[in-house]
Amino acid sequence: MYILLVEDEEKLLQTLADHLKEETHVVDTATDGTRGYELASQFTYDLIILDIMLPGMNGTELLSKIRERDTDVPILMLTAMDSVQDKVQNFQAGADDYLTKPFSFDELMVRVRSLLRRRQKNQKDSIRLHDLEIDRLTHKVKRGDQRIDLSAKEYALLEYLALNPGRVLSRAMIIDHVWGQSFENLTNIVDVYIRQLRSKLDDNSQQKLIRTVRGSGYVFGEESVP
């Protein structure tokens, strides 16, 4: 699952991110509200975890702005403020859950799993773009009437691209999301897998789904206008 974690305490941020990655989640991080909003606006996440006391834009304001764009993504708030008024304010702004600091990692993971289960029940079971259909439950892929067999990593790459149509995704971003590793020593892996996907998806179709943006990365479908 793809998780956005926004926390200004860098030591806590890294610790939480490491624990979540150990649970096989892919984690994007931000240390201020402005960067958190940029990521939430640019990418699709299965869960967002927000600290309330953030520089740039506080967590409650960030929560409200995210909810203006996305009413479905589960949002878990982290805060040292535990008054009833604070909780009510954030629930009214659109929070799905609220965890007061200090907390145990076990308690956090119970809440994360609960929110992700809810997300899985509500999320779309398939993705359609042009004549491509991706079944997210069975991982079956079809283009027109033709079934396309993909390896596990090819499917993960395709799903990530398809969940972010029209957005330029850099090689570093793709590696972080699909492989969950740093970019070092994996310079060519994305290009190899993109070539494999193109061979299976685009070679026999007039409508090409995967485009290269020179010096930037790749776009699935039409590039969005800023």
N, C-alpha and C positions, 0 to 999 in steps of 0.2 A: 504494500500500500504506500501511497505518496503522502507524506506529512510535511506541513510547514510549521516550523517552530520559531516563534519570535520571543526573544528573551534578552534583556540587556546585560544581565550578569553572565559574562563570557564563560566563567568556569562552570556554572550551572548549565548554561546552554550546551557546552561541549559534552558534559556528563550525560545530560538527557539525550542528546543526539546519539551518543555512542550506545546507550542502552537501547534506544529505539531501533538503531541499525542492527544490533544483536538479535532483535526480534524479526529481522529480515525486512524492515520497513526502509524505504528510501526517504531521506530527510533533507529538506532545504532549510537553511537557517538565516535569520536576520537579527541584528542587535538593536534596531530602532524601528519605530512604527512606519516611517516613510518607506524604508526598504521592504518591510513586510508587506505593505500595500502594493508595491510594485510587483512583488512575486505573486501575491494573491490575484492580482489583475492579469498577470501574464500566463499563469499556468493553472492546471486543474489539479486539485488536491482532494484526497479522501478524508483528511482531517487537518484542522488548523488548531495549534496550541498557542495561546497568546498570554503574555504577561500584561498586567494592567499598567504598571508604572514603566512606561517606555519613553525614551527621548524622541523628539521629532514629531510624533503623534502618539498620544496615549492609547492604551489598549482598548478602552471603551469607544473612543472615536474611531479607531481602526476597525473594531468590530462592527460598528454602525455602517461604515463605508463598504466593508466587505458584504454586508447583508443587502446593501443597495444593488449589488451586482449578482450575488449568489445567495439564494434563500435556502439551499439544500445542504451545502457542505457543513458537517458537524464542527462546532467550535468549542474548545475547552479553554476556560480562562484560569490563569494562575495568578494568585495575588496574596500579599501579606495582609490585605484589608479584609476583615471578616465580619463587618457589621451587616445587619439585615438590609439596611439601606443600600449598601454597596452591591450586595447580591441581587437585590430586586432591580436596581438600575441596570446591571449587566444582563440579567435574564430578559428584561424588557427590551434591551438593545439587540437581543438575538442570540445570546449565549445558550448552548445546549447543556453545559455542565460547568462546575465552578469548583476549583480545588485551592484550599488555603495553605500557604506556606507556613511552616515547613511541612513537607509531606514525604511519605516513603515512596520509593520507586514502585513497589508492589501495588500500592494504592493507585498511583498514576496509571499503571498498566491495566488494572481492572477497568478503570474508566475509559482508557483508550480502546480496549477491546470491545467494550459495550457500545461505544460510539461508532466504531468501525463496523460492528455487526449491523447496527441500524442503517449505516450508510449502504452496506451491501444489499440489504433488503430493498432499499429505495432506489438504488442506482439503476440506470438503464442496462439491460442485459445484452444489448447489441449496439454497435456503431455502424452507421451507414454513411458513405460518402461516394457520390457518383454511383457507379455500379459495384462498389466494394462493400461487402458486409462482413463484419467481425462479430462473432458470437463470444461474448466475454465469459460465459459460463463454461462452454465446452472448448473454447479456444479454436474453434473451426473458422476458417476464412474462405470466402468465396468472392470471385470477381466475375460478375455476370453469372453464367451457369457453371463456371469452372471452379472446382474446389482446389484450393492452394494449400499444399502441405508445408508447414513451417517448423523449424526447430524451436525449442523453448526460448532461446535468446532472440531468434528472428521474430517470434510472436511478441515478446516483451518490447522489442524495439518498435514494431509496427503499432502496437497498442499505444505506446508513449507518443509516437508521431500523430496518431489518429485522435488522441485526446487533446492535442494542441494544434488543430488545423489552422493554417495560415500564419503560424508563428515561426520565426527563425530560431531554430534550436542549434546551439553550438555543439561541437564535438565533446567538449568538456561537460556540458550539461547532459548530453545523452549518456555519456559514460557514467556520470554520477547517478543518473536515474535508472539506467538499465543494468549496469554492472555493480553499482554501489561501491565504486573504488575511485581513487584519485586518478588524475589524467596521466600521471607518469607511467612510462613504459607501455602505454596503450594507444600510442599516437595513431596507428593505422587501423585499429580494430573496428572503429565506426565505419570507415570507408569500405572495409571488406564486407561488413554486414549490410551496408546500404547497397552495395553492388549485388549482393545475393538477393536482397528484397526486390530490387528493381528487376532483376532477371526473372523473378517469379511473378511479380505484380504487373510490371509495365511493358515487358518485351513484346507481348502479343496484343497490346491495347494502344489505340490511338491517343487516348486521354492519359497522359503521364501524371502520376500522383505524387511522386517524390522529385523535388527540384533542388539543385545545388545553388546556394547563394555564395558566390565567390568570396573567400576570405572570412565568411561568417558561419556557415553551417548548412543546414538543410531545412526545407519547408515542405510540409505535407499539404497538398491541395494548393489553393491560391494564397499568395502572401497577403496578409491583412494590411490595411492602410492605417498608419499611425493616427 
